[in-house]
Structure formats: C-alpha cells, structure tokens
Amino acid sequence: MNTRGLLDQLLSSGKELLQGQHTAQPDQTHQPTPKESNTALSDLLGNIGGGALGGSIISLLMSSKKARKVGGNVITYGGLAGLGVVAYKAYSNWQNHNQSRALEQPSAPSPQNSPQTVDRVSPTVMEEHSQAILRAIICAAKADGHIDERERQLIDDAIAKLTKEPQLQLWFQQEMQKPLDPADLAREAKSPEIAAEMYLASILVIDEESYMERAYLDELARQLQLAPELKAELEAQAIAHMR
C-alpha cells in the first residue's frame, strides 16, 4: 500500500486549507443551517483537483473545536517530511539532554546515533512509519467520538478520490471502524522515533481543551512509553510550529 503518498497529501493539504481558513476569518456570528453545512461540505469534497479535498478530510478527522470553528492555531508540519523534521528536532533535543546528563556521571555511554525519523529512512521503512502515523491520526480523531456515520461515509468517498488503490481504501475504512484502543495503536511503534511521530501526529488532531481528548493523549503517551521529558519536548516543538 502507498500509505506514504496518501498521508503526505492529507498533511500538506490540511495545512493549506486550515491556514486559508485562519486568514479568511469569516463572520462567525452566522450559524449555518444543516442544509448550508451539508452543501458547503459537499462542495469542498467535490474539489478533487487540489488541497481542498485532502484538507476537508483532515477537517473531518480533526476535533470539532479545532476544525469546525474557523480560527485558532494550525500546526504547520507541511507534509510528511515536515512532520519528520519536527520529530527529529524534538527527539534530538531530548537525546542530547540525556547525553549531557550522562556525561556528568563517572561512566558515560558512547554517543547515540542520529534519530531515524520518517524524513531520514529508506522508502520501505518510510511506509512503515507512514502507516503508523496515519493510524494515530485516525485514532485521535475518534477520541471524542464526533465522527458520525455520515461523516465517515464522506471521508470514505474522499479517500476513494485521493487514491485508486482498493487495498488502501479498505484499510482506511477498517481503521475508521475499529474501536479506540491506545494500547493496540501503540504496538505500531516499532521504534522510538515512530512513537514520537505518532504522538506529534495525534497532537495535530487533538483538542487539548477537551478533557476526554487530553486524557486520550496522555494515555497514548503512556502506552507508547514516551519518557516524560520526551513527551514534553514533543509538545513544546508542536507549540513552536503552530501558526
């Protein structure tokens, strides 16, 4: 499956769409009717030529407060490689801090290897990273239970337009239908770097003002076995890349 290509489209176009919304700042005093909302969403999903389609999926996957209310912060990862760069910086900072502390001890360990984040691995390994990251995004979207059957169908239809690969379409549908299980998701993290990327991707979707979603994020970090210092560094880097 070409999970990597689909994920890159979603991250890149989601960023572009949300940045456009943030700039536009339409009149928020008007509350759209269900008919207006349905028409607008249908129009958005109908644009298969560019960023609007991928962005609409990201909007549906994101929590209602972050995606459905225009404004607020947007994490500007800028595609899969961008997410890898952010993960690399966070992981390196944490690694260097640990190494500096270790050097103060009588028996210092040998220097650690450079983090193998998604932007620094072979295409085969990149696919493994991508599948885990996309699973993390889907799971985070389900943390508040806001995706109903209608929205799920819209997402399935949009995914079918973004990729003609039946196996990938089926995989995405199955992941959307799975019950939320942070422990099961964490098993996708075959390396510490993948765990860091999964956590960063989850921050993209989670609304931290929601107690339920924040609790999910904390539980995911625990299941991923992220050191508290690394978790804090990942969150700090996410904040640094918000616009």
N, C-alpha and C positions, 0 to 999 in steps of 0.2 A: 504493500500500500504506500502511496505517496502522501503520508500524513504531513510530512515536512512542508510540501507546497501549499496544502490547504491551510495549515496553521500560519504560515507566513502571510498568506493573503488576509486572513482574519485579523492578525495583529496589526498589519500595516494599514488596511482599510478601516479598521475600527478606530485607530488613532486619528486618521484623516477625518472621518465622519464626526467624531466627538469634538475634535478641535474646531471643526466648522460650526458645530452647534454652540460651542463655548463662545465663539466670536460673534455669531449671529445675535444671540440674546433676544429672541422674540418676546412678544407680550405674554407674560406668564399669568396675567390676570384672567385670560380667557381659558376656560376649562373645556377642552374638546369633547363633543358628544361621542358615544361609542361608534356611531356611523362615521364621523370625521376621523377618528383614530384608526378605524379599520381601513378607510380609504388611503390615508397617509401611509400606513404601514404597507399596504398592498402596492402603492406606487413605489415605495422605497425598495421593496423586494423585487419589483418588476424590472429594476435597472440592473441588468446583468453585465453591463459593459465596463463597470469600474468599481470604485471604492464603496459606493453606496450599498451594494449587495452584501459584501463582507462586513461592512460596518453595521448593517441592520442586524445581522446575526449576532455580532458582538453586543449590540444594544439589547437584544432579547436575552442573551446569556447573562448580561450584567444585571445587578440588583436594581429594583425599581427606583430607588432613591438616586442612584448614580447615573442610570442611563435614561430614565424616563422623564426626569426633571432636567431641563437644559441648564447648563452652568456647572460649577464645581470644578474639581481637579480632574485632569486627564493624565494618566501615566504614559509618557511618551517613549515607550520602548522602541517604536518604529520598526516592527517586524521581528522575526525570529532571531536574526543576528543581533539586533539591538537588545533584546532580552538577554542574550548570551553575554553581551558586553557588560550589562548591569550586574548580572550574576557573577561574572568574573571579577569585577571590581569589589563587590561585597565579599566574595569568598577569599580573595587575595588579602583584603584588609584584615579580615578575621584571622587568616592563616599567618600573616606577618606579625600580628599582635601576639598570637600564641607562641610564635617562634622567638619573639623578643623576650617574652616572659621565660621561655625555656632556657634561653642563653644566660639568664641570670642564675640558673641552677648549676651546681657543680658538674653534672654530666649532661651536656647539651646534645640534643639529637642532631642528625645531619639535616641539611636544608631540605625543605619539602619541594615536591615537584610543582610545576605550574598547573593551576586548575584546568581541567579538561572540560570546559563549558561547551555549550552547543555550537558556538561560533569557532571552536578550535579542534573539532573532531572530524573524522572521516565521514563521508556521506552515509555509510551504513550505520555508524554509531549515531549520527545526527538524526536518523529516522527513529532510533530507539528513544532518544531524548524527546523528539517531537511528539511521539505518541503519548509519552508520559505527561508532557506539558499540556497537550490538548485534553487529556483525561482530567487533569487538575482543573482546567478552566470549566469543563462541563460539570464536574462535581461541585465546584464553588458556586456555580450558577444555581444549583439545586439546594443550596444551604438554607435559603429562606422559603423554599417551596413555591416560588412565584410563577414558575413556568407551567402554564395550564396546557390542556390538550390542543387548543387552537394554536397557541404559540409554538408548541412542539412540532405541529404539522407545518407551520410557516418555516421553521428552521430546517426541517427535513427537505422541504421543497427548495429552499435557497441553497442548501448544501448540494442538492442534485444538480443545480445550475453551475455551481462552482467547480464540481468535479464529476466527471463522467465515469468514474471508477466504481462499479457496483459494490465491490468488496468494502471500499472505504465508506460509501453511503450506508451500507448495512451496519458496519462497525459503529458509525456515529449514532445511528438510530438506537442500537443496542445499549450504548453507553448512556444515552439520554434516558432510557427506560430503567436502568439499574437503580436499585435503592442506594441511598447515600451511605457510604461506608469509608471513613477516613483510613481505617486500618488496611482495608483492601487496596485503596488507592496508593497508600504509602509503599506497598510492595512493588510498585512500578519503579521506584527509585533504586536503580541498580548501582548507583554511585552517589557520593555526597554532592557532587555537582548537579546531578539530575534532581536531587532532593531540593537543592537551593533554587533551581529554576522552576520547579513545581510550586514552591512556596511563593516566589515572585509572581508567577502567572496567576495564582489564586488571589493575591493582593489586588491585581488588576480588576477582578470581578467582585470581590467582597466589599460590602459597605460596612466600614468599621464602626459606624454609629448604631448599627443593628446589633443588639446583644446576641441574638442567635447566630448571626454570621461571624461575629468576633469570636464566639465560643467555638465555632467550627474551625476557624483559622488557627486558634490556639491548639485545638485537638489535633489538627493536621500536623502542626509543627512537632507536637509530641510524638505522633506516630512516625513521622519522618526522622525522628531522633536528632533534630537540629539542636545544637548546643545553644543555650540562651544567648550567648554573645553573638553567634552567627545569625540567629533569628533577629536580634536587634539590629545587626548590621544590614541585613536584607531589607528590613523595614525602613531603615534610615536611607538606603540607596533608592528605594521606591519613592520615598518622600522627595528626595533630591531630584528625581526625574518626573515630578508632577508639574503640570502647567495649568 
